[in-house]
């Protein structure tokens, strides 16, 4: 049986939120790098 004290529940919730934030930051970094690459390609095509 798991610990269901308020402190334990709060700790688990904050850890889950932290993991979610980390994954969202990684996804955002990938998206922004892809956008930068596309922007550079567009600039090079105009030249």
Residue pairs with C-beta under 8 A, 6 or more apart in sequence:
2 8
